[in-house]
Amino acid sequence: MRFDLKFLSLATALALAACGGSGGDAADGGAGPNPPPEGNDGGSTPSVVAPYQAALVAGFAWGTAYEPPPTPMLPSVPVEDPDQGCIDGAALGAKLSLLPPANPPAGPFAKKASGELLLGEWGRCDRRARIRVIDPAGNTIRTLAAGASSEDTQASTAFLTPVAIAVGRSGDIYIGDSGIVYSDSSRVRGTGIWKIDADGNVSVVAGAALTTSGGLSVVDGAGLAASFGYIQAMCLGSDGLLYVDDAFRLRTVTVSGDVTTVTTPNVKQQHVLACGPDGSVLMHRRFNDPADDDFYDPVAGKSIAKASAAGPKFITPLSYLGPLAYLGPANPSVVIQTGGPDYSLVMLNLIDGSSATIASHAADSAADLTATPPAIAAIFWYGAAIDGTDFDLVTSNGVMRFARKP
């Protein structure tokens, strides 16, 4: 059985259906420079500004060079490459096998204080989820922990499908787990939070037990007594609390496993959008009166901007593929991917609505990370990891590092 992609959001499905895949068979970042795209976000002319320099740190800069050939008997069914998501070794040129994010593009991707990157992957070799560690400085990728098999219905053995990752100051790694893995959509485990400690031990923090309602109930409590509906995003705040988007509810979880649903007067939906630097968190709050909708940092305890300040490009799901990177309350900006014909990445400032092009989509797959702006042969980003004003973005093919120019 294959990994089930049906839980991707409508925005993702529409984007992938509209755009198709990208070709190419090189891993060196691409051939010759591409000219800047002629249109952005429906045809408007982008600003020829490149505030960031892009570099490849893992995988491929463009299409999947390891796309498997069709089987002789079933030419429409590809043969999966067992190396995907399984082989330890060099990070550059590694064959990634990403787990799709529950809330694109806030997928299972995070950065440790050491500079290593954590990534949720699906091991094609044994059909188990994995937490993988990328060391950009050493050009290595390795498996940190493997999840349980689909037949494992015991709640406290191991995670099943990571959909979010957060890293504590102590080095402990927290995993938001959907409890769903296979194409028949059966839930053999409840949604929950797991921890990998500094010694590599895996343990359940909260949830994970399958309830009589199929694991979809929302119950506050401690450890296995608590339950979640469906975790979509998760951030670890500087206050030591995990901020969990549980099917558009905001819930906090202590590192010891106490789960609390956060209620705010007149707010009907609280949606975690992105994890920022220094333990900051960006949420989109929807009030009973839409005029009050805003972007809010619950750790800082401050409203960053009214939702209307970002404009319809940000808040309309069909015109963008989601926020990718919150740069923190001191620099309240979000990197998003627009839904225009060139799928350019832009910087959208939530304060004044200004934007600058971060990267463009290399439609012909000739990626050029040295172009202005960098030309990236990827139309969908799976997640972001922030370090000050620099950030890493992961695609289905590789991981790109965006460093702020001086």
N, C-alpha and C positions, 0 to 999 in steps of 0.2 A: 504494500500500500504506500502511496506517496503522501508527502506532507500536505495538509489541507490549507489552501489559500483563501477559503471562503470567508474568513473572518476579517479580511482587509476591508477598510472603509469604502464607502461609495466613491469618495474622491479618488482613492487609489485605483479602483477598478475602472473608472471613467478615464483617468489619465493614461493607464496602461493600454486600454482599448483604443484610445485615440492616437497614441504615439507609436505603438509597436515596439520592437526591440532594436538594438543597435548591433552592428556587425563589427568586424575587425579581428585581427589575430596577432596583435603585438602587445608587449607589456612594457615598452620603454617610454611611455608617455606620449607617443604619437609622432607623426611626421609633420613637416613644415608648418609654419604659422598659418592660422586661419584669420581672415579679416573679421573685425567685430561684426556681430549680427546687425542686420538692417532694421530689425523690428524687435520690440519688447512689449510684452503685455498687450497683445492685440494690435500691434503695429506702430506704437509710439516710438520715437527715436530715443535710445538709451544714452545716458551720459557716458562718454568714453573716459571712465575713471576706473582705476584698478587699485583700490585701497588695500588689497590683500595680494600676497604672492602665494600661489598654490604649489604644492609638491606632493607626489605620490609616496605614501609610507607603507602600503600593503596592497597586495593583489595587483589588479590591472587598471590602467588609466582609461581603458575603453572596453569595447564589447568582450564577451566571454570567449577568450581564445580556446577554452576547453569545452566548448559546446559539443556534446556527444553526438555521434552519428545516429541515424535511425536504425532500428533493428531490421534485419532482412525480411522477416515475416510480417512485421507491423511497421511499415515505413513512417507512419504518422506518430509513432510512440518512441520518444528518444530513450536511449540507454543512459542511465545515470552513471556518472563518473564516481567511483567509490573513493577517489582521493578528495573529493570536495568536503571541506569541513573536518577532515580527519588527519591530514598529514602535518606533523610538526617539522619546522625547518625555516627556510628563508621566508620572510614576510612579503618581500617584493616578488610577484609572480605566484603567490599562493592562490590556490583555488578555493575561493570563499563559497559558502553555502549558507546564506543568511536566513535566519528566522524572520518571517515578515512581521512588522510591528503591528501591535493592536491598534495604535493610534498614530498613523503615519504622520510625520516621520520620527516620532518619539519612540524609537525602537530600542532593543536591548544593546545599548552602547554607552560606555562611560569611560572616564579617564581617572587613573590613580594619581596620587600625589607624586609618585616616582616618575610619572610621565608615560607609564605603560597604559595601553588601551585594552579595555575589556569588551568582548563582542560575543553575542549569542549566536551560535551556528547550529545547523542541522547536519549531523554526521551521516553522510551517505553510506559509509562503510558498515555501520551497524544500526542505523535508524534511531539514534539517540541524540537528544539535544546536548550541546556542549557549551561551556563557558571557555572562551579562548582568550589568550593574552598575547597582545602584539607589543613588541618592544621596538619602536622606530629607531632608537639609537643603535641597537644591535642588529637590526634587520632580522628579527626572529618572530615566529608565531608558534604557540604551543597550547595544548589543552590543559586547562586548570582543573576542570571537573566535568564529568559526564553525567547526564541525567538517567532517570529510570527507564525501563522498557515499557512498551504500551500495555503489557500484561500485568504490570505492577499496580495493584489497587490499594496498597498500603500507604497511608497518608504521610508517614514520617520517615520514609526511606530516602527519597531523592526527588528533586524537581522533575517536571515533565517538559514543559514548554516555556522557557523564559521569554517574557514580553517586555521586561524593564530591568535595568541594572542600576544600582547606586552604590557608592563607595564611602565608607566611614573614615573618619580621621585616624582611627586605630588600625586601618587596613582591612577591616571586615568588609565583605562584599554582600550586598543584599539583592535578592533576585525576586522580582514579581513574576509569578508563575500562573499561566492560564488554566492549567490542569487539563488541557485538550491537546491532542496531537494528531489524530488520524482522520482520514477522509470520510469515515462513516460518522464523524462528528460526535461519537460517544464520549462521554465524560467519565473517566475512570478515577478521577481525583478532583477534589474541590480546588478552586483558585486559592492561592496563598502566597505568603512571603517566606523566603528561605535565606539562609546565611551561609557563607563560606568564610571560615575564620582564617587567621594568618597561617595556621598549620595545614590548611586545606580540608578541614573537617566540614561536612555539609550537615546542616540541621534545619528543622522547620522553626520559624519564628511565630507565625500566626496563620490561621486558616488551614487550608489543604485538606481537611477532613471532608468527605463527601456527605452532604446532608440529605435528608429524605426528599428535599425539593430539587435534588439534582445538583446541589452545590451552588445554586444561584441566589440563595437567600443572603440578606445583609444583616448580620448580627454583630453587635459590638461585644467585646469581651477580651479575654486573655488567651493567647496561644491557640490550641486546637478548638477551643470553645467559640472563637470568633469565626465568621465566614464572610466571604466576599462574593459579589456578583460577577464582575469581570474586570480585572485590572487592565487599564489602558496606558497608564504612565505612572512614573514614580520618581520622586526626587528626595534626597536626604538634605534637610535644611541645616543651617548652621546652628540651630537650636537643638539639634540631636534627634528631631522627629522625622520620620518618613512621611512625606506627603503623597498620598496615593489617590489617583483618579480611578474610582471604582464605578464604571459605567456612568460617568458624569456626576458622580457624587465625590465630594472631598472627604477623605478619611485620613486620620493621622494614626501612625503606628509607632510606639516606642521601641527601642532596640531590644527590650525585654519581651515584646509581643502584645502589649495592651493596645487594643484597637478602639478608636473613637470616631464616630461620624460627626463631622463639623457642620453645624447649621448656622446660617447667617440670615437675619431678618430680610424678607422680601427677595431673597435670592432663590431662584427655582432651579438653577443649574450652575455647578462650579466645576470647571474643566481645567485640569493641569495641562499646560501647553509645553513648557520647556523648563529644564534645569539650568540655572545660571551659575556664574562663578561664585566662589566663597559661600556656597550653601544658600544661594538665592533661588527663588521659585517664581515662575510666571504662570498665572491662571487667567482664564477668561471667565468672568462672572456674568451670568445672564439674570437680570432682575425681572420682577413682575412688570415693571415699566421698562420697555426696551431702551428708552432714552437714558436710563441709568447704567446700561451695560458698560463694563470697564475691564481693563487689564489690571491685575492686582498681584502684589507680592505678599503672600501671607507671612513670610518670615520677617520681612521689613515692616509689615503691618501698614502698607501704604498702597494707595491706588496709583498706578503708573500713568495711566491715561484712560480717557473715555474710549470706548470701542470705536466711536465715530471718528476719533482723531486718526485712526489708522486707515480709514477709508474702506470702501466695499471690497477692494482687492484682497484685503486681509481677512475680512469676516465672512465672505461668501465662499462656501466650500467648493463650488464648481469652478471658481476662477483661480484657485491656487492649490498647491499640494501640501500646505500646512506650514506652521512655524518650524524652524530648524534650530535656532540658537538664540537664547536670551542672554544678553551681555551684562545683565545686572542692573540694580536700581540706580547706580551712579551713572550708568550709560545705557538708558533704557531703549535698546534697539533689538530688533529681531530679524534674523536672516530668514527669508522665505523663498519659496520657489514659485514663480508666477505661472499662470496657465496660458501664456501667449504662445505664438507659433514657434518661438525659439527656446522656450522653457529656460530663460535666463534666471540665474540666482540674483536677487537684489537685496540690498540692505534697506529695510524699512524702519525709519525712526518713528517711534510711537508718540513722540512729543510734537513734532511739527510736520510729520508726514513726508519728509524728504527721503530720497532714496539714491543709492549709488549702485552700479552694477558690480557684483562680486565676481561672477563668472558667467560665461555664455555656454549654450549647448552646441557642441560640434556635431551638427546634423549628419555630416558625411563620415563621422567616426574618426576623423583626423584630429585627435586630441592634441592640444599644444598648451602645456601648462605655463609657457613663457609668454604667451600672447597677452595683449592688453584689450579687454580683460582675458584671463585664462579661458581657453576653450576646453570644456569637459564633455566627454562623450558619455553622458549619463543623463537620463531624463527623470530619474526618481532617486531621492535620497532617503536612506533608512534611519538616520539618526545623527545626533550631534554630541560632541564632548567639548566642553569649554575650559579654557585656561586663560584667565584675564580677558583680553580682547582677541586672543587667538583661539581658533577652534578647529576641530577635526570633523569631517563629514564622511559618512560611510555610504557607499552605493552597493548595488548587487555585485559589482565587479571589484571594487577596491576602496581604499581609505585615502582621502585627500586631506592634507594639512593646509590650512589657510592662516598665514602669519601676517599680522598687521605691518604694513610698510612704515618705516620711520617718517 
